[in-house]
């Protein structure tokens, strides 16, 4: 909008330019302050201009802010034109300067008050308190959340937590979570997911098992949809089957064994034969009730699906079987974990006696170790007593099947810790740690029997070393001995001699590796570092195991 020309004002614009030039050079404003009129007329009526607002007058050479103290409507007749205009009474410095250049002056009016912006938060996201932008109502205690971002070191992080409290302000919400973030995250790109639901592996279906026959003791039925889904649980075995069974309209109860069940107790057990088939077995009238006779009166609903195949990577679960109203999409920011394959016979032979030794309770240090080893999903365990701030603490290092870590807060970790606490002394503190996976590398020369070709022989040496130093064979805290490496390689048919030049950690840069006479690589035992329990280490052969594997010449 433009200013109306004041009556009789036909002065040169050069005067304004001269004064504004002085102002730009730092001449104090009080020296330029004029004593002329404090009102201006706009080129028409503007209803949006209000008292106690601001206006800015600007020319090509100068700009200044003024307070609007009064607004009136007046008629003007100038330059052969008449009409109404808004008459503004202004308060501010140097208003007379603009009277010298009315036609070149623009008035910016109808100001709006804007809230002051908060100081940007630039610190990293860390600990148990997280500020998120905006007011987020409806957050309740114990709600699951996932914090996803990038660590200061540049690594992707997805942290699962539980909400303890939420403080909602006008412009932000502070979340109090547990456990706290394990590492600091870059603020840019960090996201907190609040609509988090637990999903587990398994497809639900129903099956009519058959007809009950009261004349048959220990009647059994085969499950046709395999494998039966088991979920991690905080009991002695570490799992619960996902099967519910009704005889007629009455639900029966699953038991680990029918031993101890009463004659009239509606109980059944699930057994797996040597071919991997699952059977539902009922009592004989002494150990559990017999089935009542009927026609197709035994019905089961259960889930199918099991194993490490369900441990899918992050952002892979994106398809919904059904889409509830209001649900836009689905994804898994955190990789799935805890899926465990059925126990092979060799491992079952090792783990079955452990339950007999513990008898469902943990008293001695060996009991804690055996209890953890017998827990489904745990492949290795080691227990020690460490002196921590809470006093003597039973520290247990565990490793998952196939070398998988047992993540803190994950289903296996939570259920194992709860089972240990309920089976042991409630006054004994327990620290449950996931093992530290480490690797090592080798450099060796092989002297061969002339009757053997070198390439197949070197492949056989590599295969023997990989089998001997695999995860399933090694123990927590077990060192790698030079003599052990030589003995394994020398045991391959066709090998006459071994020259072991290199034995070093898998993370050591090759540029820093030199031939050495190192006789062993030590694996760290459980220990206390700066008051914190540290897990035991397990050494396995690196995927790129050999710095050098060649024929001795």
N, C-alpha and C positions, 0 to 999 in steps of 0.2 A: 504494500500500500504506500501511497505517496502522501507527503505533507502538502497542505494548501499554502500558497504564498501569502505571507503577511502583507497587509495593506501598505502600499508605498515602498516596499522593499525592492530596490533595484540596484543593489550594491555589487561591486565586483567580487568574483569568487576568489580572486588572488589573495584577499585578506585572510580568508579561511585557510587557504593552503599555507600561507606564511605562518599562521598561529599553530596549525597542526604540525608543521615541520619543527617548530620550537618545542612542542609537546613531545614529539618523538625523540628529540635530542635530550630529554630529561629535564626540561624547564618545569619547575613545580607548578602543579595545577592551580594553586591559589593565585599565581601571578596572571593567569589567563581567565580567572573567574569574572564573568560579567555581571552586570546588575540590571539586565533587561527583563523582559516579560518572562514569566514561568509557565506560560500556556502555549500549546500548539494546537492547530486545527488539522484534522485528517481530511482526506479528499472526499470522504462520505461518512455515513453513520456506520459504526461497527458495534453491534450489540454485545459482542463477546468481550469487549474491553471493560474491565472492572476496576474499581478503586482497590488500592493495596496490591496491585499486580505490578509487573515490570514491563518496561518497553526499552527497546534499543534503537537509538538513532545512529544511522550510518551514512557516510558519504564515501566516495572512492578514496578519500584521504584519511578518514578518521571515523572511529566507532566509539560510542559510549553508552553505558547503562544508566537508566533513570527509574525512580519510583513514581508510580502513578498515584497521586494523592486524591484526585477528584476527577470525575467524569461527568460531562454535561453535553447536552445536544443544543447546537446553535445554528442559526441561518447565516450563510455567507453569500456575499455577492462580489466576485472578483473576476477580472479579465473578461467581463461581459457574460459571465455565467453565474447563476444563483442556485443555491440548494442548501440542504442541511448537512452538517458535518459533526463528528465527535470532537468535543473540545476537552483536551486533557491538560490537567494541571500536574506538572512534573516537579520532582525534587532531585537535584543532582548538580554536578559541576559542569561548567562550560556549555550550558544551553545556548547562550548568545552566539556561540560560534556557528551553530547550525542556522541561525537567522540570516547569516551572510550567504548561505547557499541552499535556499529552500527547495529549488527545483531539483537539486542533486541529492536531496536527503530522502532516505527511506526509513519508515518507522516499522519495527518488528514488534507486534503487540500480541494480545491474548496469550500471555505466558501461562505455563503449567508448572506447578511445583513437582519436582522429581525427588524421590527418596535418595539419600546418599548411598552409593554402592558400598558394600562391605569390602574390607581389605581382602584381596585374594589370598586364599590359603595355599601356600606353596610347599609346606612340609610334606614329608612322605606319610603314607597311611600305615600305621603300625599299632601294635598293642591290642587292647580290648575295647577301646572307644573309637568309633568311626563316625565322622560327620558326613551326611549325605545332603544334597541340595533339595530344598523345598520341604514343606510340611507333609509328612507321610502318616496319616491317621490309621488306626485300626491294627497296629502292630501289638501283638500280645506276647506275654512271657512264654518262653520255651518254643517259640516258633523257629523252624529251621531256616537258616540263611546260608548262602554261598557267596563268598567274596572272591572275585576273579580279577586278576590284573597281572602286572609284570613286576618282578622284583627289581631292586636297584641294580642287581647284577645282570638284568636283561632276560631272566628266565621266566616262563609262564608259571603262574601260581593260581590254583583254585582251592580255596580253603573252606571246608564245611564247619559250621558253628551253630550254636544255639543262642537265641536271643534271651538275655537276662532282663533287659529293660530298654525302653525307647523314650527319649525326651524330645517332644515335638515343640518346636518354636515356629515363629511366623515364617522364617526364611530357610530353616534347616532342621534336620532331625539327627539327634545323636543316638547311635546304636551302641549298646553295651553287650558284647558277645563273649562267649566262652566255647572252646578254648581261644585264647588270643591268637592273633596272626603270628605264624612262626618266623616270618621275615618281613622286612619293610617293603612296601609296594610303592611304585611311582603313582602319584595322584592322578595324573592324566591317564585316562583309559581304564581306571579301576571302576568296577561295577559291583553292586550288591544285589543279588537275586533274592527276592523275598517270597515268591510263589514257588516254594520248594516242596515236592512230594516224594516220598520214598517209593522206589520201584524195585521189584525183585524179579529174578529170572524164573519163568515158568508159565505154561499155558494151561488154563483151567478147563477141565472137562468132566463129564459124568460117565459112569459105567454101571450097568446091572451085572453084579458079580455072579449071581445065580440064586439057587433055591436052598434054603436051609433044610437040614435033615437032622432031627434030634437024635437019630439012632447012630450018628457018626461022631466019634470023639476026634478032637483036633481037626475039624473040617477046615479046609483051606481053599482059597481061590486065587487065581493068577491075575495080576494087573496087566492089561493088554497094552496100555500106553506107557512106554518107557522112555527115559528113566523117570522114576518118581522124584519129585522135587523135595529137597530138604533145605530148610533155612537155618542159618546160624542162630543158636540159642544159648542162654546162660545156664545150661545144665551140665551134668558130668560128661556126656558124650559130645556136647557142643552143637547138636542139631535137633530139629523137630521136623517130622514129616509133615507135608502139606496135604494130608488126607483126612477127610471126615467120612464116617460110615454110619449108616442107619439100617436097622433091621425092622422092616415094617415102617413105622413112624417114630421109632425110638432110636436115639443116638447111642452108640457104644463108644467106649473109651479105649484109646491106644495105651499099651503098656510096653516098657522095654522088654519084659519077659513075662510069661504067664506064671512063673514060679512065685508063689505067695498070693496069687489071686484067689478069692473065695469061690466056693461052689456056685453061688448065684450071681457072681459079679459079671456084669456085661462088659467084657474086656476082650481085646484082640491084640495081636502083635504082628509086626511086619518083619519078614525074613527075606534074605537074598540068597539064591543058590549059586552054585559054582559057575553057572552060565549067565549070571547077571540078571536073572528074572526075579521080580518081586512078588511075594506071596503074602496074602492076609490069612493069618492062622487064628482059629478060635479055640476055646477050651474044651475040656473033656467032662465037665460036670464036677470035677474035683479041683482042678486048677483052672478056674474060669468057667463061666456058664457055657453049656452047649447052645448051638443055634436052634431056635424054634423052627419046626417044619413049616414050609410055605412055598408058594410059587413065585420065583423071582423076587423074593422079599429082601434080598441083601443088595443094597445099593451103596455106591461110593462116589464121592466127588473129590477129585484130587488134581494136582498140578503136575505137568510133565515138563521136564527140562532141568538140566543140571550141568555143572562143571565149569571149567575155565573158559569155555566158549562164550559164556555170558559176560566175561570181563572185557567188555567192548571199550574202545577208546572214547575220549571226550568228544562231544558233538556228533555222535553216531546214532543216537536214539532220537529220531525225528519224525517217525510215522506212528500215528495213533490208530488203534483198531476201531475205536469209537471216539467221537468228538463231542464232549458235553457242551451245552449251550454256553456261549461266552468265552470259550477257550480258543485262542487264536493260533497257538502253535506250541510245540514242546521240543526241548533239547536237554542234553545232559552236559552241563559245564564241567563236571568231574567224571573222570573215567570210572567205569564200574569196577568193583573189586569184591573179593571174598568168594568168588566162584571156585569151587573145589571139585576136582574129578573124583569119581568113586575110588575108594582105597584099593590099590592093587594087592594081590595076595601076599607078596613079599613084605609089604609094609604092614599089612594086617597081622602077619605073624610076629612082627616086632612090637606092634602097639597093643595087641590084645592082652598080653600079660601085665601091661602097665596098669590097667584098670583094676586088675586083681590085687596088685601090690598096694594101690592107694585106697581101695575099698570106698571110694567116694569121699575121701577126706584128705586134707593136706596138713601134716603135722611137722614132719622133718623137712630139711632142705631137699632131699631126694624126692619126697612126696610132691613138692611144688613142681619140680622138674618133670616127674613122671605124669602128673596131672596135665601139665601143659602139652606134653608130647602125645598124650592120648586124646587131646581135644581135636575135633575135626577142623581141618584147615591148617594145622600146625605140623610142619615137617621136622623142625629142629628146635630144641629148647635147652637152655643152660641156666641154672639158678646159683646165685651167690649171695652172701650177706655183705652189704656195703654200709658204711657209716655215713649217713646223710644228716641233714638238719633235723629231720624228724626222729633221729635216733637210728638204731640198727634196722635196716630195711632189707627185705627179701627182694633182690633185683633179679628179674627173669628176662633173658634175651630170647626172642622167638623169631623164627623164619617161617614163611608160608610155603606152600607146595610149589615145587619147581623153582625155588629161590625168590618167590614174590615177597616183597616187604609186607609186614603187618602194620598198616598205617594207623597212627594214633587217632582215636575217635571212630575208626571204621567198625563194621559190625563184628568181625572176629575179635578185634582188640577189646571192644566194649564187653562182649559176652564172656570172653575168657577171663577178663579182670573181675567181672561180677561173679563168675563161678568160683574163682579162686578165693574171693573174699567171703563167699557164703560157705565154702567147704573148709576154710582154714580158720585160724584164730582171728577174730574181728579186730583185735588190738594190735596185730602185726601189720605194719605198713608194707605195701607192695608197690614196686616200680616195674611196670611192664614195658619193655623196650623192643623195638624192631631192630634186627641185626644190621651190622654194617657190611655191605657186600663190597669186596675188593678183589682185584685180579692181579696176576703176575704173568711175566713173559720170560721166554727162554731163548738162548742161542746155543746150538750144539752141532757137533760134527759126528758123523756116523761112519765107522769102519765096517765094511760089509764082507760077507762071505762071497767069493767070486761066483758062486753058483746062483746068487740072487741078483735080480735086476735092481738098480738103485731107486728108480721112481716108485715102484710098488713097496719097496722096503721103507722108504721115507714116509710114505702114506701110512704104513702099518705102525711105524713109530709114533706118528702124530695121533693116530686113532687110539693107541694104547695110553698115551699121556693124557689125552682128553677124557678117556673113560676113568682113569685113576684119579684125576683131579677135578671131577665133575661135582656139582653141588650135592647130589644125593650121597656121594661117598665121603665128602669132607665133613669135619666137625668144627663147631664154633671154637675159635681160639687155637686151632691146630696149625702149627708152623709147616712150611714147605722146606724140606731138607734136600741139600744137594745130593746126598747119597740115595735118597728116595727117588729123585728124578733119574739118576743114573741107573738104578736097579730096574725101574720100570722100562726104560728104553732098552737096556741090555737084555731084558727078558723076551724081546721080540725075536723070533727065529730068523737067523741070517745076520744078526748084529754081532760083530766080534769085539768091538770096543766103542766107547763113547767119550767124547771130549766136550764137557760142559763149560762153555766160555762165558755165558751170560745168564744171570739169574737176578731179575729186577722187578720192581712194582709196575703194574700195568699203566699207571698214570705218569710215569717218569718219561720225559721227552727223550726221543732216541738220540738227539744231539748230545745229551748228557750221559749216555750209556757208554761205558768202557769195559773191556774184559776184566774180570775180577775173580778172586778166589773166595767169593762169598759162599759160606757153607749152609746158610739157612735164611729164609725170610720169615720173620715173626708176624703172627696175627695177634692183634690186640685182644687182651682179655677184658672183661667188664671191670670198670674202674670208676673213680670219682675224680672229676676235673672241675675245679672252681665251684665245688659244692654240688655239682650236677652229675647224676649217674650216666655213664656212657656205655653203649652196648658192646658186646663182643663182636669180633670181626671174623669173617669167613673168607678164606682165600680160595679162588678157583682160577683155572687157566683162562687167560684172556682170549676173546674171539679171534683176534689176530695174534696168535700165541707166540709165533717164532720170529725173533729178530734175525735169526739165521738157523736154517736146517739144511745141511748139505753133507756131501760125502767127504770123508777125511782122505786127504791126499798126502 
